[in-house]
Amino acid sequence: LAATNALRPAPGVSRAGPQTTRRASTTARRARPDDSFDPLEVRLDVTCLWCQCLGRELYRELTHNPPKAVPGFTTADLAALGSVTSSASALSVCWVAAGLWTRQFEAADADEGVKRTLATCALAAPPWLLFEVLVGAPAARDAGVVASALGLAATMSVVRLCR
């Protein structure tokens, strides 16, 4: 976390550098209307979302399936990997869309940040879980919709508190 915090500019400092003329400043504002939006926050959230989806699938695999007779990578494993990839991609898209709406990626204190995270989770979880049900993801069948949504809320709240 220290390395990622070192990449962030100081509060009030633009990544684009100082603007020399009023016209250039106006153009920069039109190109990026909200300077408080941080692309690094989006990347960190998406990384955590992918880890959460992979961890959920590994837990499901270990608790719901018997051990393999012969170790190795099978076609069933390939299908499960494809399912996790599609699920994490769908969750990432839903999360970013909801996060832009709830201002998830703007600076906030701990309480406000957790509130935004829970609001983002409440907006992103239903379409993500509906997508999983529609594509027949194994985690949607075995883990349960409510447990998946609660796990997402818990994971992302802890992530938000640790930043």
Disulfide bonds with the S-S distance in Angstrom:
none
